[in-house]
Amino acid sequence: MMYNTLMSTGDYKVLTMNTKAEVLKELETLIKEKGLAKSTVGRIITNDPTFVDRLRNPKTDIKTKTLDATWRYILQERGQLKLDL
């Protein structure tokens, strides 16, 4: 059974199989809508200009902390969240 959310199980979080795909889809939509450079977005989120390209690689894992930072960035850019990353 697959879920589309981040589930908390005790002291750790379990990422679902399609969470990475969801964040990539939202991030690419944001980049296209705002006309942002993917290297700039990668530097802002992880201080890595190749982050978006690495995220596209199906073999690349993403840590919960990085996933959270990516979602915060997306929400902040859309004006739905007011946080400093």
C-alpha angles and dihedrals in degrees: 000000000000126000129198096218143072107261125205114218111178113297097351140051126238119212117213122233095252099042092092090051091050095051091046091051092049092045093050090047090052092048091051095044095048097036092236126163111246090221091056091049090050091051092050095048103037106359086248119114091200094054096107092048091048090049089057090058108095091212094057116099122213123212121228090243091054092045090052092049090050093051091047090052092050093049092044092052090050091051093245096114133038106204135128111235 
